[in-house]
Amino acid sequence: MKKLNVEICACNRCIMMGAMDIRENVESLKKLKTQLRLNTQVDLVMSRRICQNLGEEISPVVSINGEVMTNATPESVMEQIIKLTQRK
């Protein structure tokens, strides 16, 4: 089984820019993974340390298996997760 570590920045700016919407989508995916036939374990963590020293105009910030996504949207994060789950 594959494992994805998803870390979403929880600083005030990232929260204001949509980090909680991203979190909700990832949580929904975790609940639906059996129905979607995803053989992947998704670990989700909220953290304030991801966007430190990256600048202000990059929020929200998400890291998936160490790959940082800036200006993330729920759609772009879900697209990346699905892409990573389909890799063999």
TORGU-514084 format. One line per 5 residues: number of its first residue (from 1); their letters; for each residue x, y, z of C-alpha. Coordinates in steps of 0.05 Angstrom, whole numbers, plus 32768, in hexadecimal, padded with zeros to 4 digits. Example, Ala and Ser with C-alpha at 12.3 -4.5 7.8 and 13.67 -1.06 7.14 Angstrom:
% residues 2
1> as> 80F6:7FA6:809C ~ 8111:7FEB:808F
END
This chain:
% residues 88
1> mkkln> 8000:8000:8000 ~ 8019:8045:7FEE ~ 801E:807B:8022 ~ 8015:80C5:8018 ~ 8029:80F8:804C
6> veica> 8000:8137:8043 ~ 8013:8173:806C ~ 7FE8:81B2:8068 ~ 8001:81F3:8085 ~ 7FD6:820C:80BE
11> cnrci> 7FF3:8252:80C6 ~ 7FC0:828B:80C8 ~ 7FCD:82A0:8080 ~ 7FC6:825A:8063 ~ 7F86:824F:808B
16> mmgam> 7F6A:8290:8070 ~ 7F7D:827D:8029 ~ 7F5A:8239:802A ~ 7F83:8206:804F ~ 7F45:81EB:8074
21> diren> 7F21:81DE:8032 ~ 7F5E:81B6:801B ~ 7F5C:8190:805D ~ 7F12:817F:8054 ~ 7F1E:8164:800E
26> veslk> 7F58:8138:8025 ~ 7F2F:811E:8060 ~ 7EF6:810E:802F ~ 7F27:80E8:8003 ~ 7F3E:80C0:803F
31> klktq> 7EF6:80AC:804D ~ 7EE7:809A:8005 ~ 7F28:8075:7FF5 ~ 7F06:8030:7FF7 ~ 7ED0:8046:7FC7
36> lrlnt> 7F03:8066:7F9A ~ 7F2E:8028:7F9D ~ 7F6B:804E:7FB4 ~ 7F9F:8020:7FD1 ~ 7FC0:8059:7FF5
41> qvdlv> 7FC6:806F:803D ~ 7FBF:80BA:8043 ~ 7FDC:80D9:8082 ~ 7FC6:8121:808E ~ 7FE9:8152:80BB
46> msrri> 7FDB:819C:80C7 ~ 801C:81C2:80D6 ~ 8033:820A:80DC ~ 807A:81FD:80C4 ~ 8070:81F0:8079
51> cqnlg> 806C:8237:805F ~ 80A1:8256:808B ~ 80D3:827E:8063 ~ 80AD:8274:8022 ~ 808D:82BA:801D
56> eeisp> 8047:82D4:8026 ~ 8029:82CC:7FE1 ~ 802D:8280:7FDE ~ 7FF5:826C:800D ~ 7FD8:8239:8017
61> vvsin> 8013:8209:8019 ~ 800E:81BD:8017 ~ 8044:8188:8017 ~ 8036:8143:7FFA ~ 806E:8111:8009
66> gevmt> 809E:814C:8011 ~ 808B:816E:7FCF ~ 8073:81B5:7FE0 ~ 8038:81D3:7FBB ~ 802E:821E:7FC1
71> natpe> 7FED:8243:7FB2 ~ 7FCB:8200:7FBB ~ 7F82:81F6:7FAD ~ 7F56:81BC:7FC1 ~ 7F55:81A7:7F78
76> svmeq> 7FA0:81AA:7F6D ~ 7FAD:8183:7FAD ~ 7F7B:814D:7F9B ~ 7F97:8149:7F55 ~ 7FDD:813E:7F70
81> iiklt> 7FC5:8109:7FA2 ~ 7FA0:80E3:7F6C ~ 7FDC:80E7:7F3E ~ 800A:80CB:7F75 ~ 7FDA:8093:7F86
86> qrk> 7FD8:807C:7F3D ~ 8023:8078:7F36 ~ 803E:8032:7F38
END
